[in-house]
């Protein structure tokens, strides 16, 4: 009779062990899948951030080129308008009023570095710096 009890206890233990192993295996499998998804999401986020940095660097360069070209065009128009129409009064020359307020765009050279706003952690809005208020320029 003792061996029947031992056999029943062994069978019950095997059933409980199999049940526990099955539950434990699901959570471990689920945990590994979540870890894999997290790593994938981190990689995709880093890729997105790099694409964003590249986009803003390219956009900045293009806007800088536009500003330089506009400045050259405006300067050319102001110079030629005064050369081609020397007797034109200043009030009739559309470029005469603004030529004194025109600021030449300084050539900073070929910038290869990443902009500071995107380098080494939180900057800009996320950093605790007092906000700088610029006064609007008079036209």
Number of C-alpha atoms within 10 A of each C-alpha: 6 7 8 9 10 11 12 12 12 12 12 12 12 12 12 12 12 12 12 11 11 12 11 12 12 11 11 12 11 12 12 12 12 12 12 12 12 12 12 12 12 12 12 12 12 12 12 12 13 13 12 13 17 14 12 15 18 12 12 13 14 12 12 16 14 12 14 16 13 14 16 14 12 16 17 11 14 18 14 13 16 16 11 9 10 10 8 12 10 12 9 9 14 12 19 16 14 13 13 8 11 12 10 12 14 8 9 7 6 7 9 7 8 12 13 10 12 16 11 7 9 11 13 11 10 8 9 9 9 7 8 6 6 6 6 6 6 5 6
